Amino acid sequence: MTGDQKGYPNAHLLIAPAELAARQEEQPQQLLLIDLRPAEAFATGHVPGAIHLDLWAISLSDTSPAPLRAFLWMIEHVFASRGITSGRTIVVYDEKSGMRAARAFWFLEYFGHPDVRVLDGGFGRWTRENLPVSRTAEVPQSSSWTGEAHPERLATWLDVYDRLGDPGTVLLDTRSDGEYLGTTVRGARGGAIPGAVHIEWTHNLGPDGAFKPASELRVMYASAGVTPDREVVTYCQGGYRAAHSYLALRLLGYPRVRNYIGSWKEWGDRVDLPVDVPGSRSPNS
């Protein structure tokens, strides 16, 4: 099933394995495939022609202006080292339609790349459809690419703080139940950003590891008050799962979505910022 068949307004942000395989046959020079899985997974087999890039654990826990600029400069140059250019379609993937691919997608959207897509269902779906697998490591050809930043797609701690209590904004917590409730603590403090709505990122996906149809996602988000008329700021622990829900909302055509890339690692560690601990509330509160 393609993104169009799933009813997404922005179906072009996904590409099905069969469509990617056909484009590889017809227009291989117009594609750049980036495998975001761990190196050992890439080594055991990958989509033919893919370049490996593991961005795991490359995160930012201070979104103040100076460290934010340095971090984004580094990410931009890492992408250029893998051969990113504006004239090629970039296809990112991991094992499923997962957070690693979604985070790379978000970075490239932030930098204004005009044609970046996620392989829907990832490498797992690719192999289930019996498409060819390679163990040959392609040597990346670096480029001089530089992006054009879209700050409206990124949120800093100050952006989030300024929006607390704003009815036109919804803060979307994409972490696990335990993290949101404050029973699983992954910072100086546990809990959630005050007023946040909680929808774990895994609910975006079906059992096959691909995105659910638009009708299901639309109902899930709207029932929690995450509607297209509001600006949505997603967050998690370090901007990975938040990027996944950013992608889901982009697929649905939401016009104003930001990824808070510092997320809970920054917010929870800063004792000057307010927190809510939903797990400490009494049943009747």
Buried (B, 14 or more C-beta within 10 A) or exposed (E): EEBEEBBBBBBEBBBBBEBBBEBBEEEEEEBBBBBBBBEEBBEEBBBBBBBBBBBBEEBBBBBEEEEBEEBBEEBBEBBBBBBBBBEBBBBBBBBBBBBBBBBBBBBBBBBBBEBBBBBBBBBBBBBEEEBEEEEEEBEBEEBEBBBEBEEEBBBBBEBBBEBBEEEEBBBBBBBBEEBBBBBEBBBEBBBBBEBBBBBBBEBBBBEBBBBBBBEBBBEBBEEEEBEBEBBBBBBBBBBBBBBBBBBBBBBBEBEBBBBBBBBBBBBBBBEEBEBBBBBEEEEEE
